[in-house]
Structures are given as structure tokens and as C-alpha cells.
Amino acid sequence: MKTKRVTRRKFIASSSAGAAGALLSNPLPVFGSAGGAATELALKGGKPVRTADWLSWPVWDPEAEKPMLELLRSGDWYRGDGMQCKEFEKRYAGLIGARRVIATASGSAALIASLQVMGIDAGDEVIVSPYTFIASYNVIFDRHALPVFADTDQETFTINPHKIEEKITDRTKAILPVHIFGLPADMNRILAIGEKHNLPVIEDACQAWLAEYDGKMCGTLGDLGCFSFQNSKHIPSGEGGAISGNNDELMDRAFAYHNCGRPHGRSMAGMKENPVRGSNRRMTEVQAGLLLSQMRRARSDADKRLENALYLDARLKEIPGIIPYKLSDGATRSSYHFYPFRYKKELFDGLSRQKFMAALRAEGIPCYPGYGRQYFDGLIEEAISSSGYKRLFSPERLKRYREELHHLPDNDQLTEEAVALFQNMMLAERSDMDDIVNAVQKIYTYRKQLL
Ligand SMILES: Cc1ncc(COP(=O)(O)O)c(C=O)c1O
């Protein structure tokens, strides 16, 4: 499917005038498409702003039925016997502008393979954002290394590059920025730190398909990039992942690792069978077949989400206490896996985020609180009190590590203030975005009903 590329700048030029116009022509909230002069919040029994459903995800493409059936009937479900994975790798590399892509079983598999290839080993440390899906921590533990958290920039939701250097020790072996919700991390600063300290940068772009930084796609900026195609993702295949990279030697080694350690590519030519450690992290042909069909809508979906996000940016920021995400310096486009904003309860007379979100859901607007303080949920303590970690790290290091978990003030605050809208909502129409704005505005206007 061919669609015209739309840049954030072009959208701002065309849609901020539209958004401003909408604000002017609609200075008083008309509370929603469900109709009715709702002066009572839905949570209190009033008429909700919206009763219509949102797009259900994933979306099946009827055009994929014939090729998928052929694929299933062929029995060529393993990548060694077919062309689907190879074709997907070629097309995805073309889509994101990477020299090479390796299809993997999942995003976690892509991250684990990348960490292995960059030489992350038992007893090493990797600097990572604390504001992320738990897999970004787990893959580091999988290497028997320590995930070291640098605080989050609350405005951008991504790792604060000014907090990275203070976390570097003689054990630090890599930086793993996460483009969370599709918001690109501040890559120029992160890459400069990587270069200064000779640390590779692996991008966790598992939520950042077609997100852009400095006009380049996320996942192509660091040494390696990792993507997820799990079912909730913008290009879904139940499970799936990919590694992207521009360095042939690294990519050959990554391919070898994900394929049981079998040598791969020109840089490993002539080596004996299984010259390196490896695992089976391969994608199946069936996953790749699905991805080839799902990828067809990725570009136009991304443009639609961007268009709606820019409209929401302009309108939501007019409501007191609602602060939409900000792009980091140099970032040019988010993928909007979620559309996040910060909720300042002090401007809602102290109405808790939990009640605000319950009220929003009751008005017909699904929402999600984002990530919590996962470093206190048990995983970290379980790992670092294990016999292996006690052998790998000194008691002093682990004591300091435990203490530092209590010094992530910006991340802690963000975990209490974030509210995020789901990506499928961002594929709806302008009037649906108005429902979102009207619901938030309605809660603000009638907040006292909930106090
Ligand atoms: C930020 C982030 N990193 C890593 C992963 C892991 O990907 P997967 O679930 O495909 O293993 C995910 C998946 O949700 C993710 O959101």
C-alpha cells in the first residue's frame, strides 16, 4: 500500500490551524457524541460522553487469506524451508531504512540476542530506563547482568541523558535506551555518552515502529535496534520481533546466536559448525507471513495516529492539569503506541488519578496508568538476593544498588501522574478525538462531583 509520507512538521503546519480553529469555534464543551446535556458525570449516573466502541485490535486483512492458507497448506512453517522470514526481513529493513534486519521469535529474543552479541556477560552492568515494560529489565537479568536505572525525564517519559553518566561504573558495558510509548529517547546525547565512554547503545524500539529521531527511524540510530511484533503492537503477529543494524559483522553474529550458534554470513565464512554460543530465537514462517500482510497498513496507520495526536496535543493542553508528552530534543515523530499525558491532580482540586481515570472510563474513554515503580515489585530483589548475583557482585555494590532504587524521584512522580490512551483509539476520526477532549473537559468542569 503506497501512502504519502507525512512529517510531523507538515502536520503541525496544517493541523494546528485546524485545532486552533476548533478550539475557537468550540469554546464551551459540548459533552460528546452520545448526546444529551450531560452536566452529571457518568461515574455519578450521568450520560456518558461516548457509548460507541473503539477499533478492535488487531485488524485482519482479508487479502491475506489466500497467501496465508497457501502457506499453511505448504507445511513450510520453518524459516529454513521458506521465503517468508527472508522477505519480511528485506521489507522491514526497507521500511525503517536499516541495512539489515533479523526476524526473531519476540522482542525479548531480539534484545537478548543483541545483548549477547554486544558482549554483555555475567557480572556486567547495563544502564536502562526504569520507565518501561518489564521485559527491558528482564533481558538484562537473562544475561546475568545488572539493570542500572538512570532517572526518567518526566516531560518526555524517556531516560534523562543528564542522569546517565553518574551511573557508569567500571562494570558498565552498554546503554539500553527505551523509546517508550514510541517516544524517541534523546539519542544525540545518549550516543555522545556512548562514544565518550566506549559503550555500545542498543535501542529498545519494541514500541517504536516508524518513530523518528532527527529524521531517521528509531532502531537505526544505535549499534543495534530491537522491535516487538506481539499482538498488541502496531505490526502484530501474535508474537514476533526483529533486530536491526547496519554493521554486517554484528548482524552476522546476531543471526548466528539466534540460530543455535551456527555461523552466518561473510564475516563467519569458513568457521566450523557452532563456533559461538547460541539459542533458538527464530521466527516462524507463519509469523512472518502475518507480518507481511500486517505491515501493509503500518505507514498509513502511523500517519493517522500522528494526525490525531497533534490534534489532541493542541486541545488537551488547554485543559488545566493536563500536560501532554513532549518530544525529546531532536525527536521528530512518535509512533504513539500510547498517547500519554501527565495528570496534575492539584489542578483538579486534589481529585486522585485513580478517580480521574475511573471517571474517564465511565465517559467511554479507555485509559491506562502506564508503568509503576516496578523495581519494588519483587523481581529486582529476587534476582539480586540469588546466590548467583551474590557471587557476581560485592555486598557493597548490591547495597548501593538497593539504595539507589530509592533515588529515582522523577520516575517515581511520573508513575503517579501518567495517563495513557491506547494506540487503536488513535486510529479513529477527528470526532472521536473530540470525545476524548470533551470527556476530560467534562471531568474537569464537574470535578467537584467526585470530591
Ligand atoms: C518496551 C518493550 N521492550 C521489550 C518488549 C518485549 O517484547 P516481546 O513481548 O515481543 O518479547 C516489549 C513488549 O511489550 C516492550 O514494550
Ligand as a Chemical Component Dictionary entry (heavy atoms), coordinates in Angstrom:
data_LIG
# 
_chem_comp.id                   LIG 
_chem_comp.type                 NON-POLYMER 
_chem_comp.pdbx_formal_charge   0 
_chem_comp.three_letter_code    LIG 
# 
loop_
_chem_comp_atom.comp_id 
_chem_comp_atom.atom_id 
_chem_comp_atom.alt_atom_id 
_chem_comp_atom.type_symbol 
_chem_comp_atom.charge 
_chem_comp_atom.model_Cartn_x 
_chem_comp_atom.model_Cartn_y 
_chem_comp_atom.model_Cartn_z 
_chem_comp_atom.pdbx_ordinal 
LIG C1 C1 C 0 9.468  -1.596  25.709 1  
LIG C2 C2 C 0 9.400  -3.071  25.466 2  
LIG N1 N1 N 0 10.535 -3.784  25.483 3  
LIG C3 C3 C 0 10.530 -5.103  25.238 4  
LIG C4 C4 C 0 9.363  -5.778  24.967 5  
LIG C5 C5 C 0 9.411  -7.256  24.756 6  
LIG O1 O1 O 0 8.821  -7.638  23.576 7  
LIG P1 P1 P 0 8.100  -9.082  23.464 8  
LIG O2 O2 O 0 6.862  -9.046  24.270 9  
LIG O3 O3 O 0 7.835  -9.229  21.995 10 
LIG O4 O4 O 0 9.072  -10.080 23.956 11 
LIG C6 C6 C 0 8.160  -5.084  24.925 12 
LIG C7 C7 C 0 6.883  -5.765  24.647 13 
LIG O5 O5 O 0 5.823  -5.337  25.014 14 
LIG C8 C8 C 0 8.170  -3.685  25.183 15 
LIG O6 O6 O 0 7.047  -2.979  25.179 16 
# 
loop_
_chem_comp_bond.comp_id 
_chem_comp_bond.atom_id_1 
_chem_comp_bond.atom_id_2 
_chem_comp_bond.value_order 
_chem_comp_bond.pdbx_ordinal 
LIG C1 C2 SING 1  
LIG C2 N1 SING 2  
LIG C2 C8 DOUB 3  
LIG N1 C3 DOUB 4  
LIG C3 C4 SING 5  
LIG C4 C5 SING 6  
LIG C4 C6 DOUB 7  
LIG C5 O1 SING 8  
LIG O1 P1 SING 9  
LIG P1 O2 DOUB 10 
LIG P1 O3 SING 11 
LIG P1 O4 SING 12 
LIG C6 C7 SING 13 
LIG C6 C8 SING 14 
LIG C7 O5 DOUB 15 
LIG C8 O6 SING 16 
# 
